[in-house]
Amino acid sequence: MKFSWIIYGGMIVLSSCSAKVRNAYEYVDPFIGTDAHGHTFPGATVPFGAVQLSPDTRTMGWDASSGYHYSDSTIIGFSHTHLSGTGCSDLADILFRPVSGDNIWKPLAFSHKDEEAAPGYYCVFFKEEGLLSELTATTHCGIHRYTYKEGAPQKMVIDLKHSLDKEGIQRAEISQTGANEIRGMRCSDGWVKRQDIYFVVQFSKDINRAVFYRDSIPVALQNKEMLKGQDLKVLLGFDEKDTSPLVCKVGISSVSCDNALGNLKSEAGKLSFDAIRGGSEQVWKDKLACIQVSGQSKENIEKFYTALYHTLIVPNETNDVNGQYAKRDNTKGQLSAGQKAYSTLSLWDTFRTWNPLMTLIDTTVVSNMIQSMFRTYDETGELPVWPLCNGETYCMIGYHSVSVIADAYSKGIRGFDVEKALKAMKESAAKDRKGTSYFNKLGFIPSDKSDESVSCLLEYCYDDWCIAQYAKAIGHNDDYTIYMERSLNYKNIFDKNTRFFRPKLLSGEWKSPFDAYKINSAYTEATPWQYRFFVPHDVNGLIRLLGGPSFFEATLDSIFIVPPTIDPEIPDISGSIGQYVHGNEPSHGIAYLYSYIGQSWKTQKWTRQLLDEMYQAKPDGICGNEDCGQMSAWFIMSSLGLYPECPGSNEFVLTSPLFEKAVIQLANGNNLTITANNPEKNVYINEVYLNGKKLDTTFVSYEQIIQGGTLKFVLSAQPNKKRDATLKAPYSYSFN
């Protein structure tokens, strides 16, 4: 996808994307995940930035979730906010469309041969118009540079109506407030209600003509008059005699236009496009350096650093440079110095692997996330479920904020009111939502009264285990007992005859008929097979329910070989090996369960196959939705040989690494070096040494990891079954 130069009418535009030295930055390919159902975007952003400036190629359908799909051949324009890998559509705020011809509303045709992306930078050349479009970003600003064909009209459309998937525009405003300045805002209802976004754009050239449109009809405005409505656009014209590129600096804010201007002045100011791009590039280089991997496979390194890039896009900062942010009721809040407010927390996905990864490499982000959760609790009486912007989607199931908080606290990531945290956890667990009232009263959720009853119960059990562990850690033994007992309610929906977790009716009878291969309303984006193994806090208890280690092993083997379920109505079920579905999160811990029964060689076998088959260095290289970094976090942790099977236990289950050497720059300043001998040929672990001492466990603890040092894997081409049988298994509430 690299292009070295563009020649048009005697103009030569050199592409500065070509890499001279292959470091982590140059290995990232933002196009990975933009095809199939990955739902990523290729545009410009910085780590955890408020701006994601990216091209939009479509607005409707499931595969429009990020606004861009690799199969498309036209670009509608470039908008400033996007979601990364979600299964729902929203955002795409403040669209800019460069125009050089007469048809100002027509999408622009493009070819992937004339398109390029790198962290913090995107460019595309529109051949028909002879127009080069380049994008870069800071935390709160999107920066555009458009090089028009010499002599061609230089026009720009700003579209406040443009949105994804029928997002409703409640109100919008726009006006020209200076010779080179436009200000405006829009309030939209999409996945969350009342999303206010304000913007200020300053151009590198004066505007010589501005035509404002409301409902596609031109409207005459007086000087600096504010146009109001729902469907607003403006067509701007610039002096084509000035052949220098048109640079647009756009500051955004959820609070006010004044704050948007403040963000613009603070982060972009008088800096050139190239200077801003260079700063964005350096930020990414510094951030991506937190893990250094090396090996013989260029493709694996590309997959790794693109995965790391994707884990650093989300969550998104919602405060302005002055510390102000929009509260849930859209009033203005003020952060203390040094704090950040974060949203876009895909907690049902990310509690599994992404959050534990961050406890290793960026505890500051973890702390700011938790503080953001507590601000939500202060404003609403509940910890967030799936927050977006300054609202709540209530998407997915569980109350997984408690997992993030309990896991962080157990790892020494503190700095918050511990008593208040327990109160917030308990009140969130008591909210009457998605069957929790039945769960709290009956110990199960009747499937004839509440959908997703099986999946909800299993995830509530894990969340209650998290509350129990936290309560015990701060000395609340009564709460520990209560929530620990609740965490064992998974046994109430286990059917000994079918050996599956089954939906149960309010009468106490099993719901019939039961088909383990069919998707039904009792399970969340899954068949009964995928939720058969979700008891991360009490795997030994699950093993006993399933008939003991031998039957448990046979059952685990079966999930990879029984016929898959293919349902076009549920495209989330993707990346299948039998009934194992790597493209959706309920399956993500299954391969590691062999390590609880002395068969960890099978964990190593399957994780290596998943790393090789479910991730590819190409646009359709992610087998399911990226899900705000969770799919990528699984790749990162598994390729390093460490996996958090039960967040909150502080243990990482071992598997064979993918790289000969990896150096993790831990958040506390220590380094952990992971080595493995010829991992491309050797799949199985023969021995593991931590700082020279041979391990007799299938896991390492967080405390061992953060001390740094060397974790040495001695691999072989054949499994060491005799060794596996002697190793200590990971944490489980129930003993063997």
N, C-alpha and C positions, 0 to 999 in steps of 0.2 A: 504493500500500500504506500510505499515511499515514492515521492516524486522529487526530482532534483531541481527542476526549473520549469517555469512556464514562459513561453515566448508568445507575445501577442502584439502585433503592430509595432514591432521594434522595442517593446518593453520587455525587460528580463526581470523576473521576480525570483530570486533565489529562495529556496526552502531551507530554513534553518533547523528543520527537524532532524536531518540526517545525523546519525550518531557517529562520532569518531572513536569514542571509547565506550565499551560496553560495560556500564555500571548498572546498578539496580534501576535507575531511572529509565535507561534506554531499553531495558528488558520489558517494561510495561507496555501492554497493548490494550488501550481502552476500548477497542472494538470487540474484544472477547466478551461474549455475553449479550451482544446487541442483536443476534439472530436467534431463531427458534423461540424459546420462552425464557431466555435469560433476563430480559427486561432491564438491561443496563443502558446507560447513555454514554456517548463518546466525547461529550463536550468538556469545557474547561471548568475546573473547580479546584479548591485547595483543601487540605485536610479539615474535615468537619465544618466546611464553609457554609454560610447562609446562601451563597449564590452557586448555582449549577447552570452555567450558561452553555446551552447545547442546542443543536438543530432539532426541529420537530418535523417529522416526515408523515405523521398521521395523528388523528385526534380520537378515533373511535375504535372500540374493540379491546379485548384483553391484552393483545400484544402492542397496544398503544400506551401501556402503563408508564413508560419512561419518555414517551413522545417520539422515540426514534426506533425504527426497525430496519435492520440491514437489508431486508428484501425490497425496500422501497427505492424509487428512482427519482423522487422529487422532494424538495425541502420547502416547507411552508414558510419558515423563518426561524429566528433564533430567540428563544425565550430564556428567562433568567432563573427559573426554579424547576427542579426535576427530582423525581424519586428514583432510587437505585435498586432495581431488582424486585420491586413489590408486585403483588398480584392484584392490586387496585390502582386506578388512575386518579391523578389529581395534579394540581400545580400548573406548570407551564405558564407562569405569569409574565406579562409585559413582553409581547412578541415584537421583535424588530425584523423587518423584511427589506433588504436593500433592493432598489429598483433602478434599472437603467433604461427600460423601454416604456411603452405606452400602457401595457396591461399591468396595473399596479396590484391587482389582487391574485395574479396567477402564481402558483408555486413554481419554484425554480428547478429545472432538470439538472441532474448531476450524475457523475460516475464515481465509483469508489476508487478508480485509478487517480482521480484528481482530489482525493480527500486524504487527510492525515490527522492523527491525533497523538498526543503525548500528555502526560500528567500536567494539567494547568494550561493546555494549549490545544486548539482545534483549528483546522483550516480546510477550506474547500474552494475549488476554482470552478465557477459556472462558465462553461465554454461558450454557450450561446450568447451570454451577455458580456463575455470578456471581463468577468468580475471576480476578483479574489477576495474572499471573506475570511477573516482571522478573528479568533476569540481567545481571550485569556481572562483571568479572574483574580480577585483578592477575596478575603473573607466575606465582605459585604458589597463588593462591586463587580460588575461585569464590564469588561473592556472589549470593544469591537474595533476592528480596523478593516476598512473596505477600500480596495484599490480598483477604481473604475477604469474601463477602457478610455483611452485618451479621446477627448471630444464628446464622450457620451454624457447624457444627462445624469446628474448625481441626485438621486432621490432616495428617500427612506420613509417607510410606513411604520408607524407605531400602532399596534393593535391591542386594545384592552379587552376585546371580546374573546379573542382566541383562548381556548381552554381545551382540556381533555375530557372525553367521555361525558359530554352534556353537562359539564360543570356549569352551575347557574351563576350568572353575574347579578348581584343584588344592586350594586350601584358603582359608578365609576366617575372620575373627574380627571380633566386634563386641561392644561393651559400653557401658553408660551410666556415664560417669565423673564426672558432676557434675550439678547440678540442671538445667543447660541444655546439657550437653555429651555428645556421642557420639564414641567413637573406634573405629577398626577398620582392617582391611587385607584385601586379597585377593591371591592369587597365581594367575595365569591362564596358560594355554597357548593362544596364538593363532597369528598370523603368525610371532611369535617365541616361544620357550619361556621359561617362568618370568619372567613380568612381575609384580614385586611393587609394589603401590601402597598406601601408608598414608594415612589421613586422620583429621582431627579436625574436627568441626563444632560450632560454638557458636551457639546460638539466642538471639534477642533476648528470648525469654520462657522461663520455666521449663517443663519437661516435666511435665505432670500425669498422664500415663499412657504406659507403654511396653510393648508386646506384641512379644516376639521370636519369630521363626519359624525353624525349621530343617526343610527339606524340606516347607514349607507347613504344618507342625504347630506350634502354639504351645508354647513352652518356658518354664517358670518359672525365673527366675534370682534368685540372691541379690544383694545390693547390690554393684555394680561387678563382678559375675562376668562373665567373658569367655565368650561363646558361640562355639563353633568348629564348622566344618563346611564344606560346599561350596555349599549352597543356603541362604543366610541373608538374612533380611529383618527389618525392625523397623517397627512401626506406632506412631507417636508422636502423642499428643494434647496440645493446648494449650488454655488457658482462653479460650473463645469470648466471655466477657464483656469481655475486653480486645480491643477492636475495632481496635487499631493493627496495622499490617502485621507479618507474621512475617518477620524477616530471618534468614537462615542464612549464616554465614560458614564456608567450608570450606577448610581448608589441606590440601594434598597433598604427598607426598614419596615418593621411591623408596627411602629409607633407613630411616625409622622414624617412629612416631607423634610422638615428641618433636620431630623435625625438622619434621613437618607443623604442629605447634603453634607452633614457632618461626617458621615461614614465615607462619602466620596472624597472630601477634602483630606481626611486623615489617611486614607489608604491609597488614593490615586493622585490627588493634588495635581502638581505640574509634571508628574513623571510621564515619560514617553511610554508608548505601547511596549516597546522592546524592553525597557527597564522594568515595567510591571511583569511582563512575561518572564524575564530573567529572575525576578524575585520569587515568582510562583514556582518556577523550576527549582530554585535553590531550596525553598521550603519542602518541596517533594523529595528532593535528594536527601535532605537531612532526615526527613521522617522515614523514608524507605530504608535508611541505613540501620534501623533498629534491629534488623535481622539480616545477616549476611550468609548467603548459601553459595556453595560451589560444588561442581560435579561435571560429569562429561556430557550430560544431556542439556543442550541449549533449550529444548522445548520445555523440559521440567522447570528450568530456571525462569523461563518466560511465564509459565503457568503460576509459579510461586509468586513472583513479584507483581503480576497482575492481580493475583488473589490478595496480596498484601495491600495493594492500591485500593481495591474494592472495600477492604475492611476499614480503610481510613477515610472514606467518603461520608459515612454516616456514623453517629448522629450529626445533626446540623445545629449550628449556633443560632440562637434566636434573639440574642441581645445585641444592642448597638455598641459602638465603640465607647460611648459615654456610660455604659452599664445599664441603660434603660431597656426594658422589654415589655411586651404586651402580656398582661395577665389573662386568665381564662375569661374574665368578663370584659376584656379589651381595655381595661383601665391600665394605667402606666405603673410598672414596678421598677424598682431600682436595686441593682446588685451591689454587694460590697466589692471593694477593690480586689481584683484578681479572680473574681468568680466568673463563670460562664453559665449561660442558660442553654440547655440542649433539648431538642425535640426530635421527632422522627425516630422513635424508639420501637423497633419491631420486636418486642420482648418475647413473644411466643417463639420466634425463631432464634433470637440472639442469646437468650439465657443459656442455651445449650453449649455453645462453643465460643462465640464472639466475646461475650463478657468475660469468661475465664481467660481468654487470650489477652484482653486488655489489662487484667490484673497482673500480667507478667511484664507488659511493655509500656503501659501508659496509665499509671494509677491516678494521675491528675484528671484525665478524662473520666475515669470511674468515679472519682470523688465529685466532680461537677455534675455528672449524671445523677448521682444519688441526691445531691442538693437540689437538683431540678425536680426530682421526684417528690421531695419533701415540700417544695413550693406548691406543687400540684395538690398535695394532700392538704396544705394550709388553705388553699383556695376552694377545694371541692369536697374535702372530707374523705378522699380516696386516693390511693397511689395510682399512678397511670397504668393503663392496660396496653394501649397502642396509641401514644400521642403523636399528633402531627400539627405543625405550626404551634399555635397557642390553644389548640382544641384537642378533643379526644375522639378517636374513631370507634372505640370499644370493639375493635376487630379481634378476631381469634378468641382463644379461651385461656383460662387460668388467670392467676394474679401474680405474674412472674416477676414483678418488681421485688417481691420478697426474696426471690432467689438471688437477684443481683445484690441486694443489701446484705443478706446473710452471708453470702459467699465473700463479699468484700470485707465485712467485719471479721470473719474468721481468719482472713489473711492480713489483718492488721491495718486495713484501709479504713480509717475512722474519721474523726473530725466532724461528727454530728451528734445530736442529742440521742443517746442510746435508749432512754425511756420513751421518748417521743416516737422513735423508730418502731419499737414494739407495739405501741398503741396504734400507729398507722398500719402496721401489718395486720393486726387483729381486726381493725375496723374494715380494712379492705377485704379480708377473708369473709366478713359477715355481710357484705353487701348482697342484696337479693338480686343476683344477676346470673343467668345461664345455669339455673338449677342449684345455686348455692344454698338456698333456703331448705330445699329437700335434703341436700347433702348434710347440712348441719343438724337437721332434725332426725332423719331416717338412717343416715350412714350410707345411702345410695341415692341416685337420681332416677326417678321413674321415667322411662323412655316415652311413656304416653303423656307425660306432662312437660317434658323439656327435651329439645333436640340436643344432639351431641352428648348424650348422657354418659356414655362409656368413656369417651375421651376426656370430658370435663372432669369426671370423678377421678380418673387416674392422674391427671395433672394437678387437681386440687390436693390429692394425697401427697404428691411430691412437694408442692408449695407449703403444705402444713408441716411436713418434715423440716423444711427450711425455717419456718417460724419456731418450731420446737427447738432446733439447734441454736437459734439465736437467743431464745428465751433462756435456755440453759446456760449459755455463755455469759449472760448478764445477771444470772442468779435468780431467775424467775422459775423455780422448779415446778410450781403448780401449773403454769402455762406450758411448760415442757411436757408434763404428763398428759395434759388435755390434747395438745396438738400432735404429740407422738401417737396417741391412740387414734386420732382422726386419720393420721397418715397410713394406718393399716386398713382403712376401709376398702382398699382395693380388693381385699379378700371377699367382700360382700357381693361382688359381681362376677366372681370366677365360677364358671360352670365346670364341675368335675367330670361331667360326661363328655363334653366337647373339648375340654381343656382350653377354652378361650374365655376372654372377658366378654360377657354378653349383656345386651340391654335387658333390663328387668322392668316389669310393669309395677304400678303402684300397689297392685294386689300382692306383690311378692313373687309372682310367677315370671318365668322367662318369656320374653317376647318371641313368638314363633310366626312363621318359620325362620330358621337361622341358616344363613349361607355365608361361610367365612370368606368367600371369594367375591362377594358383592359389596359395593359401596352402599351404605344406607345412612339414614339421618342420625344414627346413634354414634357415629364416628366422624371425626373432623378430618376431611380431605384424606380419607384412608379406608381401607378394608379392616376387618378384625385382625388380620395377620399383622399389620404394622403396629397396632396397639397391643398385641399379645405380649410384648416384651417391655412395656414402659412402666417399670417400677425401679427407677434408678437408685432409690434410697434403700431398697430392701431386696436386692437381687436374690439373696439366699432364700428369702421367704417365697419369692416367685419360683425358684428352683424346686422347692418342696411342693408347691401347688401343682407344678407340672409333672411331678412324679419322681423327682430326684435327678442327680447329675446326668445319668445315662439318657433318660428320656429328654431332659433339657437339651443335651447336646444334639440328639436326633431331631428335636423340634427346631433348634437353630439351623441345623443343616437343611431342614425341609424348606425354610423360607426362601432359600436361594435356588431351589430346584422345582418347586411347585409352579403350576401355570400362573402367569401374571394376569392381573386385571387391567383391561384397557377400556376406558370409558371416556369418549370424546367430550362428555359434559363436565368432566373433572380433569382438565389438562394439568393440574398440579401433580397428578400421579404420573411421574415421568422418571426416566433413568432407572428402569426396572431390571433386576436380576431375579427372576421368579417373582415372589411377592415382596422382596426387598425393593424399596423405592427410594433411591438416593436423591431424587429431585424434590423431595419434600421432607420436612424435618423429623416427623415421628420415627423414621428409620435410622437416624444418624448415629445412635449409640449402639445399634444392634450388633455390629461386627465385633465390638469390644467385649461382649458378654462371655465369649469363650474363655476369657482370662479368669473368670470366676470359677471355672470347673477344671482347671489343669490342662486346658487345651488351647493355650495362647498362640500356638503355631497357626491355628485357624484364624485367629484375629489378624495375624501377620499376613496370611494368605489373602484374606478378603480385603483388608485395607489397601494392600498393594494393588489388587485388581481394581478397586474403586478409584484409587488415585490415577491409575493408567487409563481407565475406560470412561469415567464420568467427567473428566476434565480434559479439554483439548485446547491447544493454542490456536484457536480460530474463532470466527464470530459466533458460531453455534456451539462453542466449546464448554458451556455450562449446561448440565443436563436438566436443570429446572430453574425456577426463579432464583436469582442471586440473593434475594431476601435480606437486603441491607447489611450484607457482609457475612451472613451465617454460612452460606455455601462455601465461600472463600475461606472462612475461618476453619471449617472442617478440613479443607485441603492443607492449610498452613500447619495446624496442629498435628494432623496425621502424618504429614511429610516430615515433620520434625521428630516423630516417634513418641509424641505425648498427647494424651486425649483426656479431657475432663468428663468422664462418664457420669459422675454425679456432682455437679457444682454445689459447693458447700461442704463437701467431704475433704477438700484440700488435697485430693489425690489425682494424679494423672496416670492413666493406664498406658503401659508401654506397648509400642509396636515398632516394626523395623523402619528406620528412617529412609527417606528417598534420596538424600544427598550424602556425599562423602564427608562434608563438613558444613556445619551451620554454627554461627555465633549469634547468640541472642543478647542484645544489650538490654539488660533487665532494668525495670523502672527505678530500682534502688541504686543503680550505678554499677552493679556487678555484671560480669559477663558469664554466660553459660555456653561452653563450646561442646557441640554434639558431633561425634565422629562415627563413621561406619565404613567398613571395608567393602568396597566394590558393591554398593547397594543395587546397582542396576541389574546385576546377575544374582546377588544373594538376597533372598526374600526373608529368610528365617533367622531368628535370634538364637545364637548359641550361648552367649554370655553378655552381661552388662556390668560395667564398672563405673561407679561414681567416685571421682577423685581417687582412683586406684583401688577402691574397695568393691569386691564383687557383690552385686545385689542378689538377694534371695527372694525378691518380691516381683510381682508383675506390674508394679507401679512405683512411682516416686512421689514424694510429697511436695507441696508448695514450699515448705520450709527448706527442704533439701535443694530445690531449684534456685531459690532466690539467694542462696549463699554463693552461687556461682561455682565455677570450676569446670571440670570436664566430665561429660557423660559419654562413655565409650561403649559403642555397640560392636560386638564381635558377631558378624553374620556368617551364615553358611547357606549353601544351595539346598540343603535338606533340613527338615524340621528336627529339632531336638526334643522329642516327645518325652524322653526320660527326665530331662531337666524340667520341663513344663509341669510335670506331675508333682514336683517337690516344692514349687514356689508358693509363697503366701499370696492369697487372692486380695483384691481391693476391698474397700469398705462395704459392708452391708449391715443394716440394723440388726437383722437376725444372724445368729452364728450358723456355721455349717452344721 
